[in-house]
């Protein structure tokens, strides 16, 4: 039976960079789009033979702003993907769109090309908040784009929202969420604003601009979890909520440590037991693919036993959580030290154990997940060292050499 594989395609072009964004992209790069397309398709074609034992069950085209890339290039890209890979009939194909570059022609072309999921960058329903982070769309353009998508009979729509924006209040965030719900999406991604070093927002904060603090972000988050659950959107990961049957395969692939291959500058892959990423430079990526040169920026072969840390770090971002039996049988590690700590977390209201024995963090636990997971990783590392030292101690005690 072939192993399922996901594909991620990075489109590194934006009409304008948002102040908070640290993803690799270039603004106003239309003059390089055709050359990038040539390099991207060449890279896909030379990589495809490596996946002959795999079937593709998810394709995600992200960015940047894929809807800014143009329908002709996206159509050609999707055609090549279907020709080069063994794509399953029920494959999930997502394209990220921004409201200002979503047109009837684009959506019609994507629908005919097999795209069945649209992820729309809404971020806020407040015009002032959008302006504060230099988003170039308006709230009305979000409504219009969703209407167009419905006319094209897209039945799997996701909206991205951000809480903790400059000038945001609990009331304005509630209004954004309620407006998003009125558009009846199947999926919502709600991200807390992170101020990433090197971004324009980082420099604004350094110069004294105030943002909602951690306590405020926590209030916004916990209200959101409860409101979306009441509306029928089940949380399946820290920031992701979906109607039944609409959890993103692409998202889950990351958190469940399933294999995927990425293409484009800055794209990451986890395939064949190795994690690797490509250079975060458009010109260098194009040159490396078409003329030869340094394409891979990082590469690491990860033995199965060492993936036990990833298992904790990624699975505990999901409401599915971790399974003691699965942990022991896959990584040959003692779960007892983790079990003891998780029970302490449970007393604090940060973790829960299901009747089947799986452990997962609560919404309150998700708020401090970095600290909790870091604690568990430290205990895991101590257990690994204990396992390594035990045979040595036994040999010394018995006189074995």
N, C-alpha and C positions, 0 to 999 in steps of 0.2 A: 504494500500500500504506500503510495507516494506521500511525502510530508508536505503539509500546507505551508505556503510562504506568502508573505506580504511584500508589496512594492511601494516605496515612497519616492516621489519625484519632486525635487525642489525647483520651483520657478523663482529665481532670485531678482525679480523686477517689481518695483512699486512705482506708482505715480508720484507718491510723496511718502517719506518715512515718518512714522508716528514717533512722538517724543519718548515713549516708553520702550520702544522695540529694540531688542538687541539681536534678533535673528539676522542672519546674513542676507542682505539684499542691497540693490542699488536703485536710486531714484532716477527716473527719466532715462532709462537705458535702451530706448527703442532701437537705436542704431546697432545694438549688439544682439538683438533677439534672434535674427536669422542665423548668425554664426553660432550662437548658443544652441539653437535647435539642431544644427548640423552636428555639433559635438555631443549633445545629449543623445541623439538617436544612434550615433556611432558607438557611444559607450554602452547603450542598452544592447545593441546587436552583438558586441563582443563579449558581453557578460552573460547573455541568455544561455549559451551552451552549458554553463556551469550549473544550471537549474533544471536539467532535463529530467531529474528524478523528483521534481517538485511540481505541485499544482498551485496556482495563484488564487487565493480566496479574498484578497483585499488589495485594492490599488488606491493610493491616496496622493493627490496632486495638491501640494501646499506651497507656501511661500514665505515672504514675498506676497504677490497678488496674482494668482493664476488667471483670474478673469481679465486682468490687464494685458495678459500675454497674447490674447487674440484667439478667436474661435478656430481659425484655419490651422494654427500651430497645434492647438490642443487636439483637434480632430486627427491630425497627422500623427501626433504622439500616441494617442489611444489606439489608432490603427496598428502602429508598429508594435505596441505592447501585446496586442491580441495575436499578431502574427508570430512574434518571437517567443512567447511564453505559452505554457499550457494553462489557460485561464478557465476556471470553473464557470459553469453556466450561471450559478447564483452569486457570482463574485460581487462584493461591495465595492463600488467605484465612487470615490468622493472627490469633489473639486471645491477648493476654497474660493469664495467670491466676495468681493467688496461691493456694497450697494451702488456706488457711483460708476462702476464698470460692468454692471450686470444689465445686459440688453436682451430683448426678445430673440435676436439672431443668435447670440451666444448660448442662451438656454436651449433653444431649439436644436442647435448643432450638438451640444453636449448630450441632450436626450437621445438623439439619433445615434450618437457614437457609443451609447451604452452606459453613460453616467446615470447612477440611480440615487445619488446622495449629494446634496448641496450643503456646504457649511458656510454660513453667512456671518461676516464680521460686523455685528450690530454694535457691540460694546456698551452703548448707552442710548436711552431714549430722550436724553436731555441735550438740547443743542449746545448749551453753554459748556457742558462737560466734554462733549465731542470737540469743541473748539479748543478747550484747555489742553487737550493732548494732541492737537493738530490732526485730528481725523478730518478727511475732506468730504465725507458724506453727511447728509442731513437725516434726521429721523424719518422724514417723509420718503426719502429714497429707500430706506429699509422696507417700509410698508409696500412701496411700489415694486421692489425687487421680489419680495415674497409673493405678491399677487401674480407677477409674471411667472414665477416658478410653479405656482399652483395651476396656472393656465396651461403650462407645458406638462402638467400631470406628474410633477415630482411629488412623491408621497413620503419622502424621507428627508426632512429639512432640519438642520441644526443651526442654532444661534449661539454666537460667542458673546458673553457679557463680562464686564470687568467691574469689580467693586473696589472701593478705596481710591477713586479718582479725585483729582484736585477739585475742591469745592463740593464734593458729594456729601449728601446728608442721608440719614436713614429714610426720610420721606422721599427724596429723589431716587434712591436706589429701589425702594418699594415700587415707585411709579414705573421704573425701567423694567423690573421683573413682571409687573402686571401687564405692561404693554407687550412684552415678549410673549407672555402666556396668551394674550388675545390673538396673536398671530398663529397659534396652534401648531408650534413646531413639534417634531417627534423627539428632539434631543436638545439639551441645553448644556453648554459649557460655561461655568461661572468661575472666573479666575480672580484671585486677589492680586491687586497691583503690586508688582515688585519693581523697585527702583534699581535698575541694573547699571553698574559702573560703566561710564563711557557714553551713556545715552544723554540726549538733551535734558530729559527729566532729571537725571542724576545731577547735572550741573545746576539746574533750577533749584533743587533741594539744597545743594551745597551753598547756594547763595541766599538761602533763608526761606524759600517757599514751603509752606506747611501742607501736609497731607493728612488724611484721617489716620490716627495712630493705631497701634496693634489692637488695643481694646475695642476701638470702633470697628476695625475690620472683623474682629471676632463676633461682634454683635450682628454685623451685616451678614456674615457667613451662616451663623446659627439660625437666624431668621430665614435665610434662603433655603436651607436644608428642610426646615419644617414646612415652609410654604410650598415648595415644589413637591414634597411627598404628599401633601394634601391635594395637590393638583394632579397627582397620578404619575409624577416623574420620580422614578426610583433611583437613588444614588448608587452608582456602581464603582465610583472612584472619587478621590478627594474633590475634584472639580467638575465631575461629569454626572449628568442626570438624564434618564431616558424613559420614555414610555416602554411598556413591556414589549420585548422583541426588537428594540431599536438601539441597544447599546452598540457603540462603534467597534467593529472588528479591528479597525486600525488602532484605536486607542488601547483596546484590551491586549493586542499583540505585544505592545511595549510592557505593560504591567504584568502579563503572564509569562514573560520571557520566551515568547515564541519567535521564530526566525523571521527576519525581514531584510530586504536589500534596498539601499537608498541610492539615488542618482542625483548629481548636481553638487555645486560648491557648498561645502559645509554639511552635506548629508551624511548620516551615520547608517551603519549596517550591523546586523548580528546574524552571521551566516557561516555555516561550516565550523562552528565552535570558536569563531574569531569575531571580535568586535573591531571595526575599523571606521575611519571617517576620511572624507576627501577635503582637499584644501579649501579654505574659506576665501577664495579670491576668484572672481569670474574669469578674468583674463588668463590666470594661471591654469584654471580648470580647462578652459577651451584649448589652450596651447598644449597641455599635457595629453589630452585625448587625441587631438588632431595631428600633433607633430611630435609627441613624445616629451617626457619630462616627469617631474615629481607630481604625482596625482594624489597619493595617499598621504594624509597628514599624521594619523595615528593608527596603530594596529596592535592588537593584543590577542594572543591565543589564551583562552580561559578554560582550564581543566574543569570537568564536571564538579569535582568536590569544591573548587573555589567559587562556584556559582551559588553556593549556599548563601553567601552574603547578598547577592542580587535577589535571590528568592525572598529573603526577608524584606529588603529595602523596597522592592517593587510590589510584591504581593500585598504588603501592608498598606499600600496606597489604595487598595481596592476593598470593597465591602465583602468580597469573597474571602479575603484574608489568607491565612496559612493553616495547613493541616499537619498535625504532629506525625501521623502515619506516613504521609507523603514525604515529609521532611526527612524522617529516619530512613525510609526505603530508598530515597533518591540520593541523599548525600552522606548516608551512613554516619549521621551525627546524633548525639544524645539530645533529646528535646527537653529533658528535665530542667536544665538551668533557665531556659527560655520560659517554660511553663510556670516556674516559680515567680519569675518577674512579671509575666502577663497576669498572673493572679493578683499581684500587687497593683498593677495598672487597673484591673477590674474594680478593685476596692475604691480607686480614685475616680471611677466613672469614665476611664479612658479606653477601656477594652471590654469586649464581650466574647463569650464562648457559646457557639451554637450547640443545639442538642446533638449534632453529629460530631462535635468535638473541634470544629474549626475555630480559630481565633481571628478576630478582626477589631480594628479600632472603631470607636464611636465618633460621632461628629465632634465632640469635645476633644477626643484623642487626636483626630485629624488636625486640629488647631495646633497641637504641639507634637506632630508626628515626627519632625526632624529629631527632636530630643529623645522621644521614645524609641524610635528605630535605631538611633545612635547608641542608646543604652543596650539594646538587644544585640546589636552587632559587636559591641565590646564583650558581652558575655559569650557570644558565639566564638569570638577569637580566643578567649580564655579557654573554652572547651576544646578548641582545635589544638592549642598548645598542650593541654593536658593529655589529649589522645596521643600526641607525638612523643611526649615524655614518658608515658606509662610503659611502653615496651622497653625503653632504656633502663628504667627503674627496675623492671622485672628481671632483665638480664643481669643487672648488677647484684640483685638479691639472690639469684640462683647460681651465680658464678659463670653464667653462659657468656660466650664471646662471639 
